[in-house]
């Protein structure tokens, strides 16, 4: 097992990417338990920083993310989940949480 570099809160950023389209779907956070559950169940689990609890992606919406592969970056401080999404990743209903473009107001 790779020695994961958890931050001071015991968390690691997790980038979620559609395994087929390569579209980045979201950025979430995992703790050791979320990573274990993800590996054990094959579905994405995360740590909610706002609610301070584990959450299973799609538990209420049905938009689960079946995990094909879990990767770690070269510094072991970021996780990448390659997933098959069963629906939108974003709570707004958008496919990806990254649907807005930043522009200059000049």
Buried (B, 14 or more C-beta within 10 A) or exposed (E): EEEBEBEEEEBBBBBBBBBEEEBBBBEBBBBEEBBEBBEEEEBBBBBEEEEEEBBBBBEEEEBBBBBBEBEBEEEEEBBBBBBEBBEBBBEEEBBBBBEEEEEEEE
